[in-house]
Amino acid sequence: MIKKWLLSLLGLLLVGAVSIFVYLNYMYEVELTELPEPIGQPRVEPVPSNWLESQANRLTEKAAFLKKHETAYDWFVRFPFSKTDGMPLVALKVLPLLAPNIWGPETEFGETFGLFQPSDSSAFPLPLGIGFTGLSSEAGAVPDRATFTCGACHVGRVRLKDGSLRQIVGGVNSQFNIVKFFVDVKKTFDVLAAGEVGEQRTSKIAEDIKAAAIRASKRSNIFFYGDVAFRGRKFDAEYERNQLALYVADYKKLAADFISYVDSFTAAYATYLSKTYGGFEKEMLAGLPGMADATGVSTSHGYEKANVNFIGRLIGHSILPDHPGLTDFMVVWEQGTREARWDPRSGKLIDGGGQYNGNIPIPIYRNIAASMTMGLDDTDLRVAAYSEELLSGLPSDPYPFDVNLELAEKGKAIFSRNCAKCHQPNNSRVYRSIGTDPSRSKVVNGLIMEASRVASLETCGPTTTIVMHGAKHRPCQMFKGQKISPEDRMRPLGDQWGGYNATALNGVWASAPFLHNGSVPTLKDLLVPSGRPNKFIKSALSYDTQKVGFALADGHDEGYEFNAQAFHALSNKGHDQDVVEDGIVYKLDWSDDLDSAAALIEYMKLL
């Protein structure tokens, strides 16, 4: 797919007049007026009379929802982004055998880059967040490929009072490090190559992987799949023998394709970092858990594919963003409170804030954009469609600790007065003046936008048909009774969308650390900016119930030091000065009223 959309892009570039028209259309098609105010009254939730009861009811509600939407949940956490692409599963599973110092023990595969085993009792051959093509293809027909799933980023964890870890579906995996995975694969290839270059390098790596796979199968005939059953499919010893035979029969090409993919991407990503992250390249190549520059990653895939010919090299850096787009992963539950609405005054869809800047109004296209981050040629549209079904109504997890309800009641009035108007459901407005680093809101230039529109249309157009729940479905034909226009697939950043959405705060406790770049560790630090730390431990799983945010606890060696002063896109400035609109002051800085800040924090635990 990427190859196709890049060819389309290059075709546009060859026709100068068309290119100029496209660019000017990008620059000037959007009105420069403010987006309309949200419809309806701000939502202020009541304080329950019994928090333990409310907590239990919400957990029961979420469990029932997941049970009712079991198929959509499976596609969200288990099924890979691609139907045919990715790393051969056989090769992936032997990485710990080939380089244990990089990948850790085979029984803990995934933990070095932040993935983990599911909390339910269902066995699975891969950590939660990696799926394989055998789940959705004919058994034994082709070698299985493995790629990431939505769950890699959007199933989080929190450590409870008793020390156990609770998984949070729709939350944030603050420990997942997608860049580290690719860099470590490249490191493994370099170790196996033992100094060889070119075809000799590729051949040496391929032979080592094949030999390791054969040794593993002799040690256990269920090494690769664990003899698991999933949704009526058996991945047993017979299935494993067939998969190993398919891999061995074509191992040279299978290995060569993925080696080329990893080598080319890591080189292209390094080029992007040198262009956009000057002075911070080393840290970005190490990866920041719980964060990603998704646009930078996806355009790096595009850059390395375009860089194979003269025209590609000519446009080169124009494919790569001029601004860093590093952001924290978002909580993705209750997307119905963030979805687009139809504005009859402008005749356009207005985004409700499904992502930080709100420039992709259609949920299915936001999900497609997320899957395109991997740079795969064959995106499985069903993943995006089922994810839309799941996330629209997926309940947020309740705050898992005690709440002072009397104090929360005081905080409710403060929230209603100062917070509810902006953070109400489906607020279409994009805020430019809250002082946060603007880089993420500028990351998509005209070239990227048009290429993304082409790619998304190729993946899912008005007539594209998939099968969901046994019936044919056209997920990209209509939205809210309106035909989906090209502009609705992606909006230009700048102008109306040159800022950040104030999203609904459902389950805000689980979205820590705060701001789009995760630079503020707790709600206390957000509301009392005078005390914000420039350095703190990020990606820990224990919880600070007083300040409301994740924190390193005694006895747990996890997380990394985050430095908000290390690079401008990590700045912890913003949301730190009172805002005045229509003569009304909305208080954001509570440094002079810590009691009210404490009450507000207590109420926000309930959301």
Secondary structure by P-SEA (a helix, b strand, c coil): caaaaaaaaaaaaacaaaaaaaaaaaaccccccccccccccbbbbbbbccaaaaaaaaaaaaaaaaaaaaaaaaaaccccccccccccaaaaaacccccccccccccccccccccccccccccccccccccccccccccccccbbbbbccccccbbbbbccccbbbbbcccccccccaaaaaaaaaaaaaaaaccccaaaaaaaaaaaaaaaaaaaaaacccccccccccccccccaaaaaaaaaaaaacaaaaaaaaaaaaaaaaaaaaaaaaaccccaaaaaaaccccccaaaaaaaaaaaaaacccaaaaaaccccccccccccccccccccccbbbbbcccccbbbbcccccccccccaaaaaaaaaaccccccccaaaaaaaaaaaccccccccccccaaaaaaaaaaaaaaccccccccccccccccccccccccccccaaaaaaaaaaaaaaccccbbbbcccccccccccccccccccccccccccccccbbbbccccccccccccccccccccaaaaaccccccccccccccccccccbbbbbccccbbbbbbbcccccccccccccbbbbcccbbbbccccccaaaaaaaaaaaaac
